[in-house]
């Protein structure tokens, strides 16, 4: 895990607690620091011209934000970063962070591995959004969630580490809450999904079978 490799550096950094609902970085803001999540979940979103919130993705423990600004690929933050849960984050000077990873080969390797994994997950999310049918959008999105945020329970079951409401899942996919709820009920009846409240447990084998592309997906590694 990236946080483990960077621990000698992180142990010298200040931390800051946040509460659910706090906006940590605003869209268009020039951040004061780079942040890494120590505990908790942060969601990334933007606002449509109609005023609707559209969730882009989430940041969990060990993840850095704003990413593009941190690596000098953007002048400001692309999205809003809002605390999805209570938590704590490291507050790091961008220059100090980059100096450290550039001078430690193991840190560079860990950062590259982390973002390659996230790249694979992003491709799955794009694939989900491209699907014409709501059922397929949800199947691919569930695969994206277990690929990026999954925690193995056993050989077949994977728990999504982020607690999601049906509205959040709908916003992530671009569907209505009613359509999303109806499709989730179908998946539960098929044994692909179990959920209670905001907790989701997914049968990975049945999910991959439902996607109909077992040869391509069965060997992808979880984070």
C-alpha positions as CSV (number, residue, x, y, z in Angstrom):
1,X,0.0,0.0,0.0
2,X,1.2,3.5,-0.9
3,X,0.7,4.8,2.7
4,X,2.9,2.0,4.1
5,X,5.8,2.8,1.7
6,X,5.6,6.5,2.4
7,X,5.3,6.1,6.2
8,X,8.8,7.3,7.0
9,X,7.9,10.6,5.2
10,X,4.3,10.8,6.5
11,X,5.4,10.4,10.1
12,X,7.0,13.8,9.9
13,X,3.9,15.5,8.5
14,X,1.0,17.3,10.2
15,X,-2.5,15.8,10.1
16,X,-5.9,17.4,10.1
17,X,-9.3,15.9,11.1
18,X,-12.4,16.4,9.0
19,X,-16.1,15.8,9.5
20,X,-18.6,14.4,7.1
21,X,-19.9,17.1,4.8
22,X,-16.8,19.3,5.0
23,X,-15.6,20.5,1.6
24,X,-11.9,20.0,1.7
25,X,-11.1,21.5,-1.7
26,X,-13.3,23.5,-4.0
27,X,-13.5,23.1,-7.7
28,X,-11.2,25.7,-9.3
29,X,-9.4,26.4,-6.1
30,X,-5.6,26.6,-6.0
31,X,-4.9,24.1,-3.1
32,X,-2.6,25.2,-0.3
33,X,-1.3,21.6,0.2
34,X,-1.3,18.1,-1.0
35,X,-3.4,15.8,1.1
36,X,-3.3,12.0,1.8
37,X,-6.2,10.3,3.5
38,X,-5.2,8.6,6.8
39,X,-8.8,7.6,7.7
40,X,-12.1,8.1,6.1
41,X,-13.6,8.6,2.6
42,X,-13.6,11.7,0.4
43,X,-15.9,12.0,-2.7
44,X,-15.0,13.9,-5.8
45,X,-17.9,15.6,-7.7
46,X,-18.8,18.4,-10.0
47,X,-22.0,20.4,-10.4
48,X,-23.9,20.3,-13.7
49,X,-25.3,23.4,-15.4
50,X,-28.7,22.4,-14.0
51,X,-27.2,22.4,-10.5
52,X,-27.1,18.6,-10.1
53,X,-24.3,16.9,-8.3
54,X,-22.4,14.3,-10.3
55,X,-20.0,12.0,-8.4
56,X,-16.8,11.3,-10.3
57,X,-15.1,8.9,-7.8
58,X,-14.0,8.5,-4.2
59,X,-10.7,8.7,-2.4
60,X,-10.0,6.2,0.4
61,X,-7.2,5.5,2.9
62,X,-3.7,6.1,1.4
63,X,-4.9,8.1,-1.6
64,X,-3.6,11.6,-2.5
65,X,-5.6,14.6,-3.7
66,X,-5.9,16.8,-5.6
67,X,-3.9,14.4,-7.8
68,X,-3.3,16.5,-11.0
69,X,-2.3,19.6,-9.0
70,X,0.0,17.5,-6.8
71,X,1.9,16.3,-9.8
72,X,1.9,19.7,-11.5
73,X,-0.5,18.7,-14.2
74,X,-3.1,21.3,-13.4
75,X,-3.1,24.8,-12.0
76,X,-6.1,24.2,-9.8
77,X,-8.5,21.5,-8.6
78,X,-10.7,19.9,-11.2
79,X,-13.4,18.8,-8.7
80,X,-15.0,19.4,-5.3
81,X,-13.5,17.2,-2.7
82,X,-16.1,16.6,0.1
83,X,-15.7,14.4,3.2
84,X,-18.0,11.4,2.8
85,X,-17.3,10.3,6.4
86,X,-15.4,11.6,9.4
87,X,-11.7,11.1,9.1
88,X,-8.2,12.4,9.2
89,X,-5.7,13.5,6.5
90,X,-2.0,14.3,6.2
91,X,-1.3,17.9,5.1
92,X,1.8,17.9,3.0
93,X,3.7,20.6,1.1
94,X,3.5,19.7,-2.6
95,X,7.2,20.4,-3.2
96,X,8.3,18.3,-0.2
97,X,6.1,15.4,-1.4
98,X,7.6,15.4,-4.9
99,X,11.1,15.8,-3.6
100,X,10.7,12.7,-1.4
101,X,9.3,10.4,-4.0
102,X,11.8,11.5,-6.6
103,X,14.7,10.7,-4.3
104,X,13.3,7.3,-3.2
105,X,13.0,4.6,-5.9
106,X,10.7,2.5,-3.7
107,X,8.4,5.4,-3.3
108,X,8.3,6.1,-7.1
109,X,7.6,2.4,-7.7
110,X,4.7,2.5,-5.2
111,X,3.2,5.6,-6.7
112,X,3.4,4.2,-10.2
113,X,1.8,0.9,-9.1
114,X,-1.0,2.7,-7.3
115,X,-1.9,4.8,-10.2
116,X,-1.7,2.0,-12.7
117,X,-4.3,0.2,-10.6
118,X,-6.4,3.3,-10.5
119,X,-6.1,3.6,-14.3
120,X,-7.4,0.1,-14.8
121,X,-10.3,1.0,-12.5
122,X,-11.0,4.2,-14.4
123,X,-11.2,2.3,-17.7
124,X,-13.8,0.0,-16.1
125,X,-15.8,3.1,-15.0
126,X,-15.7,4.5,-18.5
127,X,-16.9,1.2,-19.9
128,X,-19.8,1.3,-17.4
129,X,-20.9,4.7,-18.5
130,X,-20.7,3.7,-22.2
131,X,-23.3,0.9,-21.7
132,X,-26.7,1.6,-23.3
133,X,-28.6,-0.6,-20.8
134,X,-29.1,0.3,-17.2
135,X,-28.5,-3.2,-16.1
136,X,-25.1,-3.3,-17.8
137,X,-24.2,0.1,-16.4
138,X,-24.7,-1.2,-12.9
139,X,-22.9,-4.5,-13.5
140,X,-19.8,-2.7,-14.8
141,X,-20.0,-0.1,-12.0
142,X,-20.1,-2.8,-9.4
143,X,-17.0,-4.4,-11.0
144,X,-15.3,-1.0,-10.9
145,X,-16.2,-0.7,-7.2
146,X,-14.8,-4.0,-6.2
147,X,-11.7,-3.5,-8.4
148,X,-10.8,-0.2,-6.7
149,X,-12.5,-0.3,-3.3
150,X,-13.0,-4.0,-2.7
151,X,-12.0,-6.0,0.4
152,X,-12.0,-9.8,0.0
153,X,-14.3,-11.6,2.4
154,X,-13.5,-15.1,1.0
155,X,-12.7,-16.7,-2.4
156,X,-15.9,-15.4,-4.0
157,X,-17.3,-12.5,-1.9
158,X,-16.0,-9.0,-2.0
159,X,-17.1,-6.1,0.3
160,X,-17.2,-2.6,-1.1
161,X,-15.3,-0.5,1.5
162,X,-17.3,2.6,0.8
163,X,-20.7,3.0,2.3
164,X,-23.0,4.0,-0.6
165,X,-26.7,5.1,-0.6
166,X,-28.7,4.1,-3.6
167,X,-28.8,7.8,-4.5
168,X,-25.0,8.0,-4.5
169,X,-24.8,4.9,-6.6
170,X,-27.3,6.4,-9.0
171,X,-25.3,9.6,-9.2
172,X,-22.1,7.7,-9.9
173,X,-23.8,5.8,-12.8
174,X,-25.9,8.6,-14.1
175,X,-29.3,6.9,-13.5
176,X,-32.3,7.8,-11.5
177,X,-32.5,6.4,-8.0
178,X,-35.7,4.5,-8.9
179,X,-34.0,2.7,-11.8
180,X,-31.0,1.9,-9.8
181,X,-33.1,0.5,-6.9
182,X,-35.0,-1.8,-9.3
183,X,-31.8,-3.1,-10.9
184,X,-30.2,-3.8,-7.5
185,X,-33.3,-5.9,-6.5
186,X,-32.8,-8.0,-9.7
187,X,-29.1,-8.5,-8.9
188,X,-29.9,-9.5,-5.3
189,X,-32.4,-12.1,-6.6
190,X,-29.7,-13.5,-8.9
191,X,-27.3,-13.9,-6.0
192,X,-24.8,-11.4,-7.4
193,X,-25.3,-8.8,-4.7
194,X,-26.2,-8.6,-1.1
195,X,-26.8,-5.2,0.5
196,X,-28.1,-3.8,3.8
197,X,-28.3,-0.1,4.3
198,X,-25.1,1.3,2.8
199,X,-23.1,-1.9,2.8
200,X,-22.6,-3.9,-0.4
201,X,-21.3,-7.5,-0.6
202,X,-20.7,-8.8,-4.2
203,X,-20.3,-12.3,-5.4
204,X,-17.3,-11.7,-7.8
205,X,-17.7,-15.0,-9.8
206,X,-21.4,-14.4,-10.4
207,X,-20.8,-10.8,-11.3
208,X,-18.1,-11.7,-13.9
209,X,-20.3,-14.4,-15.3
210,X,-23.1,-11.9,-15.7
211,X,-20.8,-9.6,-17.5
212,X,-20.3,-12.4,-20.0
213,X,-16.5,-11.8,-20.4
214,X,-15.0,-14.2,-17.9
215,X,-11.7,-14.6,-19.7
216,X,-11.0,-10.9,-19.7
217,X,-12.0,-10.1,-16.1
218,X,-11.3,-13.1,-14.0
219,X,-7.5,-12.4,-13.7
220,X,-7.8,-8.7,-12.8
221,X,-6.3,-8.2,-9.4
222,X,-8.0,-6.3,-6.6
223,X,-6.2,-3.5,-5.0
